[in-house]
Amino acid sequence: MDVYFSNYYDGGDSWDRMGWFCGNFENCFRKGVPQKSKMNYSEFISLLEKKGLPNSVFFCGSEDFLIEDCLQRITHTVDPATRDFNFDVYYGSQVDGGKIVDTASAYPMLAESRLVIVKEVNKLSGAGLEALAKYLERPSSTTRLVLIAEKITARNKSWTKIKSNTCFVEFKQLYDNQVMSWMKQYLRGRGYEITSDASILVHSRVGNNLRAIANELNKILLNLNGEKRIAAEDVQRVVGLSRTFSVFHLTDAIGNREIENALQIMSKMLDSGESHTGMLAMITRHFVSLLVIKGAVRQKKSDNEIAALAGIAPYFVKKNKTMAAKYSFRLFENVFVCLLETDLKLKTSQQPPKIALQTMLVQILQQD
């Protein structure tokens, strides 16, 4: 491990590097700065709004909520008067490639273009994929073809041709550090705002499932009584977080290195249905905040400056400075390694999530 956190506090642009680290904690330990090679959801939405729907589009990935959002935007462009003649939806498991090609090759009726959507395109037969790949070499200029697959076989030559002749949009599940930004964007598009504490509570309860998050947010919006800003109290009232313990109690216990208290709170929260991935994300966020605070103290920043850098209210600065002082820079490094290892266990191991999280706490809080 060649990342030493004390190097992030030498003044100048070091705080910019710290900002990069906070937003890319996971990638920082894996392969360095991630390289962008495919269009993502936000880029496609921007393209759609500025230039319209490309001739041929390929949506690929497991984040079906974002895919459905794109499809709704696309289908709203179809003229209702000619929709029955110029809009077709197929499923790869129920149709052959020849039928798709015939439909896509047909001229639109009483309209400038037709829309053809093919879901589960990965379930087409080999011959069907070949036919589709051949069509995409010279697609109809009056057809907008949208292909959708959760995953594809990279070594299949037909997929290579299909990808190279379409606007390829990848829909990966969002990382923990992206979910709360997505919440804010989702609500902003509906004319609402959400406080940081409120977004933390939603994430800790629901995890990274965007559909579940959207459902909870929509429930909260129905109970705002005219307000345009979601606060932590609104989440507690609607989502059902009025319990003895919350994620804030847990992070306080961890920050103060109270191992027995932290284990007890974590156990009760998990038994009450808290998301294990959401919980890990909030613990990670808390340690990032404490690391920023420790660096700011070394730089002799004021409490107001510390609050702005750490993204917390000034009222909580004194408490968090006390917590940050309990961890050395070397200890912070070990903490983040432990957090990353636990993240990998939750995603790839057969170990029960509760055991993985409890083991993590013991490893973190028993370090000297």
VEXVEXPA-48135 format. One line per field, with one value per residue (C-alpha): x negated, y negated, z negated; residue in one letter. Coordinates in nm, 2 decimals, always signed. Example, Ala and Ser with C-alpha at 12.3 -4.5 7.8 and 13.67 -1.06 7.14 Angstrom:
! residues 2
x -1.23|-1.37 $
y +0.45|+0.11 $
z -0.78|-0.71 $
aa A|S $
//
This chain:
! residues 368
x +0.00|-0.17|+0.10|+0.01|+0.28|+0.05|-0.06|+0.28|+0.22|-0.07|+0.13|+0.19|+0.38|+0.37|+0.73|+0.83|+0.65|+0.84|+1.17|+1.08|+1.00|+1.33|+1.53|+1.33|+1.23|+1.30|+1.12|+0.83|+0.73|+0.80|+0.67|+0.61|+0.82|+1.09|+1.08|+1.41|+1.46|+1.84|+2.13|+2.32|+2.68|+2.61|+2.42|+2.70|+2.96|+2.76|+2.73|+3.10|+3.19|+2.94|+2.94|+3.23|+3.23|+2.95|+3.04|+2.94|+2.89|+2.77|+2.85|+2.65|+2.63|+2.81|+2.94|+3.29|+3.44|+3.22|+3.29|+3.66|+3.62|+3.45|+3.72|+3.99|+3.81|+3.77|+4.13|+4.27|+4.13|+4.36|+4.67|+4.98|+5.18|+4.95|+4.82|+5.01|+4.84|+4.49|+4.40|+4.30|+4.17|+4.01|+3.85|+3.54|+3.68|+4.00|+3.90|+3.65|+3.39|+3.56|+3.88|+3.69|+3.50|+3.82|+3.99|+3.69|+3.65|+4.02|+4.10|+4.30|+4.67|+4.78|+4.47|+4.10|+3.97|+4.07|+3.94|+3.84|+3.74|+3.59|+3.57|+3.37|+3.18|+2.91|+3.17|+3.18|+3.04|+2.70|+2.86|+3.08|+2.79|+2.61|+2.91|+2.93|+2.56|+2.59|+2.88|+2.69|+2.42|+2.67|+2.97|+3.28|+3.25|+3.62|+3.61|+3.49|+3.38|+3.32|+3.16|+3.15|+2.95|+2.84|+2.51|+2.35|+2.08|+1.77|+1.62|+1.92|+1.84|+2.20|+2.19|+1.87|+2.03|+2.35|+2.16|+1.95|+2.25|+2.47|+2.46|+2.35|+2.47|+2.36|+2.59|+2.38|+2.51|+2.41|+2.13|+2.21|+2.05|+2.28|+2.61|+2.67|+2.58|+2.83|+3.10|+3.04|+3.05|+3.37|+3.54|+3.41|+3.58|+3.91|+3.86|+3.74|+3.43|+3.30|+3.06|+2.74|+2.87|+3.19|+3.01|+2.79|+3.09|+3.26|+2.94|+2.86|+3.21|+3.26|+2.91|+2.81|+3.13|+3.25|+3.60|+3.64|+3.49|+3.72|+4.02|+3.92|+3.86|+4.20|+4.37|+4.19|+4.29|+4.66|+4.62|+4.43|+4.74|+4.63|+4.26|+4.00|+3.71|+3.68|+3.53|+3.42|+3.74|+3.95|+3.75|+3.79|+4.16|+4.24|+3.97|+3.99|+3.66|+3.80|+3.60|+3.38|+3.07|+2.98|+2.67|+2.57|+2.55|+2.34|+2.09|+2.06|+1.98|+1.73|+1.57|+1.52|+1.38|+1.65|+1.63|+1.90|+2.15|+2.08|+2.13|+2.45|+2.60|+2.49|+2.65|+2.98|+2.99|+2.92|+3.18|+3.43|+3.38|+3.11|+2.92|+2.58|+2.44|+2.59|+2.45|+2.10|+2.13|+2.22|+1.93|+1.70|+1.84|+1.79|+1.42|+1.36|+1.51|+1.29|+0.98|+1.06|+1.11|+0.78|+0.59|+0.77|+0.67|+0.31|+0.34|+0.49|+0.81|+1.09|+1.40|+1.61|+1.35|+1.34|+1.72|+1.72|+1.44|+1.60|+1.95|+2.10|+2.27|+2.04|+2.23|+2.08|+1.72|+1.60|+1.74|+1.59|+1.25|+1.25|+1.32|+1.06|+0.80|+0.85|+0.71|+0.36|+0.30|+0.15|+0.46|+0.68|+0.49|+0.56|+0.93|+0.98|+0.81|+1.04|+1.35|+1.25|+1.19|+1.54|+1.70|+1.55|+1.67|+2.03|+2.02|+1.84|+1.82|+2.07|+2.00|+2.32|+2.32|+2.37|+2.06|+1.85|+1.96|+1.90|+1.56|+1.47|+1.57|+1.35|+1.06|+1.10|+1.16|+0.90|+0.62|+0.36 $
y +0.00|-0.32|-0.57|-0.77|-1.00|-1.26|-1.36|-1.51|-1.79|-1.99|-2.29|-2.44|-2.21|-1.92|-1.98|-1.93|-1.59|-1.52|-1.60|-1.36|-1.09|-1.14|-1.10|-0.81|-0.61|-0.27|-0.33|-0.49|-0.16|+0.05|-0.09|-0.46|-0.73|-0.55|-0.59|-0.68|-0.47|-0.44|-0.68|-0.67|-0.77|-1.14|-1.18|-1.00|-1.23|-1.53|-1.40|-1.33|-1.68|-1.86|-1.65|-1.40|-1.02|-0.87|-0.63|-0.32|-0.29|+0.00|-0.01|+0.24|+0.30|+0.40|+0.06|+0.11|-0.19|-0.43|-0.23|-0.27|-0.64|-0.67|-0.46|-0.69|-0.99|-0.83|-0.70|-1.04|-1.16|-0.93|-1.11|-0.96|-1.00|-0.75|-0.55|-0.23|-0.23|-0.34|-0.21|+0.16|+0.34|+0.69|+0.93|+1.13|+1.44|+1.42|+1.30|+1.39|+1.15|+1.15|+1.00|+0.72|+0.64|+0.64|+0.40|+0.17|+0.17|+0.07|-0.29|-0.49|-0.56|-0.92|-1.02|-1.11|-0.81|-0.49|-0.36|+0.00|+0.12|+0.47|+0.58|+0.88|+0.86|+1.09|+1.38|+1.37|+1.67|+1.66|+1.63|+1.35|+1.15|+1.20|+1.06|+0.76|+0.69|+0.70|+0.46|+0.21|+0.19|-0.01|-0.09|-0.26|-0.64|-0.66|-0.41|-0.47|-0.13|-0.08|+0.24|+0.35|+0.62|+0.68|+0.83|+0.96|+1.21|+1.00|+1.27|+1.30|+1.12|+1.02|+0.82|+0.65|+0.54|+0.43|+0.22|+0.06|-0.05|-0.18|-0.45|-0.23|-0.34|-0.15|-0.13|-0.01|-0.02|-0.34|-0.33|-0.43|-0.77|-0.84|-0.75|-1.06|-1.29|-1.10|-1.15|-1.53|-1.52|-1.31|-1.55|-1.87|-1.75|-1.75|-2.09|-1.96|-1.95|-1.72|-1.78|-1.58|-1.41|-1.31|-1.16|-0.97|-0.82|-0.72|-0.56|-0.38|-0.23|-0.14|-0.09|-0.15|-0.02|-0.33|-0.20|-0.15|-0.49|-0.66|-0.48|-0.60|-0.96|-0.97|-0.86|-1.14|-1.40|-1.30|-1.39|-1.72|-1.94|-2.20|-2.21|-2.19|-2.05|-1.71|-1.70|-1.41|-1.44|-1.38|-1.06|-0.93|-1.00|-0.83|-0.57|-0.42|-0.51|-0.61|-0.35|-0.35|-0.37|-0.53|-0.55|-0.86|-0.68|-0.41|-0.65|-0.83|-0.51|-0.41|-0.76|-0.74|-0.39|-0.24|+0.11|+0.28|-0.01|-0.01|+0.37|+0.35|+0.06|+0.23|+0.56|+0.40|+0.19|+0.49|+0.70|+0.41|+0.43|+0.17|+0.21|+0.36|+0.19|-0.14|-0.11|-0.04|-0.35|-0.57|-0.44|-0.51|-0.86|-0.92|-0.82|-1.03|-1.33|-1.26|-1.23|-1.57|-1.72|-1.58|-1.73|-2.06|-2.07|-2.01|-2.31|-2.52|-2.58|-2.76|-2.57|-2.73|-2.63|-2.28|-2.26|-2.37|-2.12|-1.83|-1.91|-1.92|-2.18|-2.41|-2.28|-1.93|-2.04|-2.02|-1.66|-1.54|-1.70|-1.49|-1.18|-1.25|-1.29|-0.93|-0.81|-0.86|-0.90|-0.55|-0.42|-0.59|-0.41|-0.08|-0.17|-0.24|+0.08|+0.27|+0.09|+0.18|+0.55|+0.56|+0.40|+0.68|+0.94|+0.81|+0.82|+1.15|+1.36|+1.62|+1.49|+1.35|+0.96|+0.92|+1.13|+0.93|+0.60|+0.71|+0.84|+0.51|+0.32|+0.53|+0.50|+0.12|+0.05|+0.28|+0.13|-0.08 $
z +0.00|+0.11|+0.01|-0.30|-0.41|-0.57|-0.22|-0.16|-0.40|-0.28|-0.18|+0.17|+0.40|+0.15|+0.06|+0.42|+0.41|+0.09|+0.26|+0.54|+0.28|+0.10|+0.42|+0.55|+0.24|+0.39|+0.71|+0.53|+0.39|+0.70|+1.02|+0.97|+1.15|+1.34|+1.72|+1.90|+2.21|+2.25|+2.24|+1.91|+1.81|+1.75|+2.08|+2.27|+2.12|+2.21|+2.57|+2.59|+2.47|+2.70|+3.02|+2.99|+3.01|+3.22|+3.50|+3.31|+2.93|+2.71|+2.34|+2.14|+1.77|+1.45|+1.33|+1.48|+1.30|+1.50|+1.82|+1.77|+1.71|+2.05|+2.22|+2.08|+2.21|+2.55|+2.58|+2.49|+2.82|+3.02|+3.17|+3.00|+3.33|+3.51|+3.22|+3.31|+3.66|+3.57|+3.22|+3.16|+2.86|+2.88|+2.64|+2.76|+2.59|+2.79|+3.14|+3.41|+3.54|+3.89|+3.75|+3.58|+3.90|+4.11|+3.87|+3.84|+4.22|+4.28|+4.36|+4.10|+4.16|+4.15|+3.95|+4.00|+3.81|+3.63|+3.29|+3.23|+2.88|+2.83|+2.47|+2.36|+2.69|+2.53|+2.55|+2.93|+3.11|+3.27|+3.61|+3.48|+3.35|+3.68|+3.87|+3.63|+3.66|+4.04|+4.03|+3.82|+4.08|+4.29|+4.07|+4.19|+4.16|+4.06|+3.77|+3.42|+3.28|+2.91|+2.79|+2.42|+2.25|+1.89|+2.00|+2.32|+2.42|+2.51|+2.73|+2.96|+3.29|+3.34|+3.02|+3.12|+3.45|+3.27|+3.01|+3.28|+3.48|+3.20|+2.94|+2.65|+2.31|+2.00|+1.69|+1.40|+1.05|+0.88|+0.62|+0.27|+0.31|+0.61|+0.46|+0.25|+0.54|+0.75|+0.48|+0.50|+0.88|+0.87|+0.64|+0.81|+1.13|+0.93|+0.77|+0.42|+0.21|-0.06|-0.35|-0.38|-0.70|-0.54|-0.24|-0.48|-0.66|-0.33|-0.20|-0.53|-0.53|-0.17|-0.03|+0.34|+0.50|+0.69|+0.75|+0.37|+0.30|+0.55|+0.39|+0.04|+0.17|+0.34|+0.02|-0.17|+0.09|+0.04|-0.32|-0.31|-0.35|-0.10|-0.20|+0.07|-0.14|-0.29|-0.64|-0.86|-1.06|-0.74|-0.66|-1.02|-1.01|-0.67|-0.61|-0.96|-1.12|-1.45|-1.64|-1.95|-1.73|-1.40|-1.18|-1.36|-1.70|-1.53|-1.37|-1.70|-1.88|-1.61|-1.61|-1.99|-1.96|-2.18|-2.05|-2.27|-2.22|-1.84|-1.81|-2.01|-1.80|-1.47|-1.57|-1.66|-1.34|-1.12|-1.30|-1.24|-0.86|-0.80|-0.47|-0.52|-0.21|-0.31|-0.66|-0.52|-0.30|-0.60|-0.81|-0.52|-0.48|-0.85|-0.83|-0.53|-0.72|-1.02|-0.80|-0.64|-0.99|-1.11|-0.82|-0.87|-1.23|-1.13|-0.89|-1.18|-1.00|-1.18|-1.29|-1.02|-0.76|-0.90|-0.88|-0.51|-0.42|-0.60|-0.49|-0.84|-1.05|-1.26|-1.57|-1.52|-1.46|-1.82|-1.86|-1.54|-1.61|-1.93|-1.73|-1.47|-1.74|-1.84|-1.50|-1.37|-0.99|-0.98|-1.16|-0.91|-0.63|-0.80|-0.85|-0.47|-0.38|-0.61|-0.47|-0.12|-0.21|-0.38|-0.07|+0.14|-0.11|-0.10|+0.28|+0.35|+0.03|-0.10|-0.45|-0.62|-0.59|-0.97|-1.05|-0.79|-0.94|-1.30|-1.21|-1.04|-1.35|-1.57|-1.34|-1.32|-1.68|-1.84|-1.64|-1.84 $
aa M|D|V|Y|F|S|N|Y|Y|D|G|G|D|S|W|D|R|M|G|W|F|C|G|N|F|E|N|C|F|R|K|G|V|P|Q|K|S|K|M|N|Y|S|E|F|I|S|L|L|E|K|K|G|L|P|N|S|V|F|F|C|G|S|E|D|F|L|I|E|D|C|L|Q|R|I|T|H|T|V|D|P|A|T|R|D|F|N|F|D|V|Y|Y|G|S|Q|V|D|G|G|K|I|V|D|T|A|S|A|Y|P|M|L|A|E|S|R|L|V|I|V|K|E|V|N|K|L|S|G|A|G|L|E|A|L|A|K|Y|L|E|R|P|S|S|T|T|R|L|V|L|I|A|E|K|I|T|A|R|N|K|S|W|T|K|I|K|S|N|T|C|F|V|E|F|K|Q|L|Y|D|N|Q|V|M|S|W|M|K|Q|Y|L|R|G|R|G|Y|E|I|T|S|D|A|S|I|L|V|H|S|R|V|G|N|N|L|R|A|I|A|N|E|L|N|K|I|L|L|N|L|N|G|E|K|R|I|A|A|E|D|V|Q|R|V|V|G|L|S|R|T|F|S|V|F|H|L|T|D|A|I|G|N|R|E|I|E|N|A|L|Q|I|M|S|K|M|L|D|S|G|E|S|H|T|G|M|L|A|M|I|T|R|H|F|V|S|L|L|V|I|K|G|A|V|R|Q|K|K|S|D|N|E|I|A|A|L|A|G|I|A|P|Y|F|V|K|K|N|K|T|M|A|A|K|Y|S|F|R|L|F|E|N|V|F|V|C|L|L|E|T|D|L|K|L|K|T|S|Q|Q|P|P|K|I|A|L|Q|T|M|L|V|Q|I|L|Q|Q|D $
//
